[in-house]
Amino acid sequence: MKNAATAPSENVPKAIILTLVSLVIFGVQDIAVKLLVADFSVMQVVMIRFWGVALFTLIWIGRNSDLRLVARSHYPKLQILRSVLLLIDIWLFSAALGHMQTSDLQAMFMLYPIVVSLLAVPILGEKMGIYRWIAVLVGFVGAMVVIRPGFQTIDVSIWLVVGAVLSFSLYTVLTRKVATKDSTKTSMLYLALVALVLSTVTGVFELEAMGMRGWLLMIIVIVCAIATHLLFTVALKHAPASTLQPLNFLALPVAVGLTLLFFGHMTDVITLIGGAITIGAGLLVWFRETKS
């Protein structure tokens, strides 16, 4: 029987539509970042991104809450660590966009649910059953198909993506950990403040003038980052995360379409096959988690 307190707000079709829209907006954000890092420092782009996102977050939380109360965390060190990890992920992901197409990057990034599954064992105390081990092996095969070691040069962009996957996966696991006691607002506040300070400290020395085109792209990045978060937050009010999680794998076909639209780049078949294998492994992990 459904919980009477939550049943009236459940609207799965609406949640799915909101999630799909957020994925498209997220893809547009990646395109804008790729165009920006071609002309400006990654540190500068990430810094200005967090100026906008942090300002919005502080205003949004401060409207209905006491920031001092929200800042009280049961896991202050973990909150700082997860915030640093997400910042590192965005640095590495943005840097990788300067070296490879968004669709190729997303094909590799689809590994993150598998890595999350692995990290959840030592950090969250979850058990590693046969299905998870199969998913890990299948995900690894998919990644190798995308990278094709021995058939092409493995340049720095591959390592940037690997670093982004690892940092984002660890961030995700730590987010699950702190969510057991801390509110979503507390996690958002820590992320906004820590990322704001660190991105500014590292990016202010690389700050250079941006023309109208640069600022337009920067505004698109900030608006997309905020819109994506808000849409997915609203979607979670209408459907459980377990229902929406598989939709995140559609980020790959969205990236393929946008890459073709904006850059005229057709993602090769081998990369698509590798991405599909990795997605299949991720779906296996999701299926087992929903059944456990």
Secondary structure, 3 states (H helix, E strand, C coil): CCCCCCHHHCCHHHHHHHHHHHHHHHHHHHHHHHHHHCCCCHHHHHHHHHHHHHHHHHHHHHHHCCHHHHCCCCCHHHHHHHHHHHHHHHHHHHHHHCCCCHHHHHHHHCCHHHHHHHHHHHHHCCCCCHHHHHHHHHHHHHHHHHHCECCECCCHHHHHHHHHHHHHHHHHHHHHHHCCCCCHHHHHHHHHHHHHHHHHHHHHHHCCCCCHHHHHHHHHHHHHHHHHHHHHHHHHHHCCHHHHHHHHHHHHHHHHHHHHHHHCCCCCHHHHHHHHHHHHHHHHHHHHHHHC
